[in-house]
Amino acid sequence: MNINTIIIIITIAISVLAFRDRSLFDRFKFNAYAIKHQNQWYRAFSYGLIHADLPHLAINMFVLYSFGNFVLDFFQLLFEGKYILYFLMLYIGGLGFSTLFDMRKYNETPSYNAVGASGAVSAVLFTSILIYPLGKISLLFIPIGIPSFIFGGLYLAYSAYMGKKNMDNIGHSAHFWGAIYGLILPIALKPSLFGNFLDQIMEFFS
């Protein structure tokens, strides 16, 4: 059982418990006001262990399962003995990094809450795009696979636009910043990944 599978199992278990226990849900959810004024810093990470409902949980864990194992295997080849540490840095760091925008925006708004592992899942997804930008990603409404780097560009543009509009209850800014973190961390750990990424994009257009 690898670390990605362990994360999925733990997240599912705690999310299901939180569905039944509102006090656990309230204690774990992201709340910038509580983090700033009550020093409940753990909320910047614990929110990723709970989800709004079963579909929310299922989508996040399916994406994490689909792309997390690929990233983990690549990290094992690239970083050898440090691959588990770096994968945890990617996932847990993605949780924290993806909240920074909302932390600043909502730290005086007690009513603002957020839940779900989407920021960390976006980090893992975009690391996979960095590694293999020519891989194909399919969506329900686009049955034909599109190159992952094109999907990534559309995803970032959509998340940035919807984050500014603030038209729904989805944490689009967390998706955006989690994705950015998923690009930054691997390049910081292995700068040659950026060159490999560009080489593959140039190959696509050649």
N, C-alpha and C positions, 0 to 999 in steps of 0.2 A: 504494500500500500504506500503510494508516494505522498508527498506533502500536499499536492494539489487535491488529491482525494480526501485527505484528512481535513483540509480546510472546508471542502464541500460538505462533508459529514457533520462537522461541528456547526457550520452555519445552518444547515437544515434542522439539526436537533434544537438549537437555541431559538431559531425562528418559529418552529412548531410550538415550543414551550411558551414563547411570547404571544402566540395567537391565543393561547388559553389563559395566560396570566398577564393582565393589563399592567400590573405594577412592574413586572419585569420589562415590558415594552416601554413604559414611561421612563424607567431608570436607564435604559440603554440608548434611547433615541438621541439623535444629534440635536442639541439646543445651544446655540452660540451664547445666549444670555446666561445660561447656567454654567457654561464653561468659563466665561469671563468673570461673572459676579459671585459664583459659588465654588469656583476652582474645581469643577467637575471635568477635568481635562480628558478623562477616559472616554467621554462621549464622542470625542473626535475620532474614535476607533470602534467603540462598541456598537455604534449605529449600523455598522456593516454586518453585524450578526443577526439583525432582525429585519423583517420585511413587512410591507403594508398588507399583503395578502398572498395567497398561494400562487397565483399567476406571476406576481412580481418575483417571488422566490424562485419559481421554476425557470423563468427566463434567465435570470442572473446565473443560476447554477448550471444551466445548460450551456450558456456561452462560456463560463469558466471551465467547464468540463471539455468543451470543444477545442478551446485554444490554450488552456492552461497546461495540458500535458505536452503539447508541442513546444511551448516556451520552456517548460521544465527540462525536457529532453535536450533542447538546444543549449540551455544553461549548463547542463551536465557535461556536454561536449566542450563547451567554451571555457568554463570556469572550474571544472573538475571538482575538487573537494569543497569549494565554496558555493556550489550551485544552490543548495538548499537555503543558505543564508541570503544569497542574492535574490532568490525567488521570494522569500519572506519580505525582504526590503522592497521589492516591487509591489507586492500585494498590500502589505500593511502600510508602507509608505504611500501607496496610492490612495488608501482610505484617508489618511491625514492630509495629504497634499490637496486632494480634491475638495476639501472643506474650507480651504483658506479664503477663498473669495466670499463664501457665505458667512464665514466667521467674522469678517470685517463688515459685511453688509448688514448682518442681523444681530450683532452682539448687544443691541439695545432693544431688541424685539422679543420679549418673552414667549410670544405665541408661535414663533417660527420653529418648526421641527422638521427633521428629515430622517429617513430610514432607508436601508438597503445597501447592498455591496456594489452598486453600479459604478462608483468611482474607481474602486480597485479592479473590478472586472474590465472597465474601459482601459485601465493601465495595462493589464495583461493582453487584452485584444490588440492594443496599439504596439506593444512590444512584438507581437507576432507579425504585425504589418511591417514593422521596421526590419525584422529578420527576413521575411519573405513577401515583399511587396507585390509580387506577381501571382501570388496565390489567389484562388477564387473564393469569393464570399457570396452566398446566395441569400436572398430575403424572400419572405412569403409572397410579397407582391411583385418581386422580380425573380422569377424562377431560374433565370439564366445567371450563372455565376459571373460576377464582375471582378476585375483585378482589385486586390485588397487595398492598394494605395489610392485608387479612385474612390472606393468605398470610404476609406479613411478621410479623404478630403471632403466628401459630401457630409460625413458624420460630424466633422469639426464645424463646418459651415452651418449646418442645421442646429447643432447644439449652441453655438454662439448666438445665432439669430433668435432661437426660442428662449435662451437665457435672458436676452435683452427684453423680449416681449413680455415674458413672465405671464403667459396666457393659461398655464395649467399648473398642476401640482407636481410635475416631474422636475427633478433636480438637474436641469440641463447644464448648469454651470459645473456641477460635480462631474458630469459626463465629460465635459470639455477639458477640465483641468486634470482629471484622472488620465485622460488620453495623452495630454501633454507630458505628464509625468512618465507615462509608459514609453515615451520617446526619449526623454531626457536621461533617465537613470541608466538604461543599457549603454547609451553613447558615452556617458560619464565613466562607466565601468570599462568599456571597450570602445575607444574612439573610432577604431577601424570599421565598426558597424555602420557608421554614417556613410563612409565611402562605398561600402558594399551595397548599401541601400541605393545610393545614386547610380552605381554601375548597373544595377538591375533595372532601374527606371529608364536609363539611357538605352539599355538593351530592348526594352519594350517599344521605344519610339524609333529604333534604328531599322 
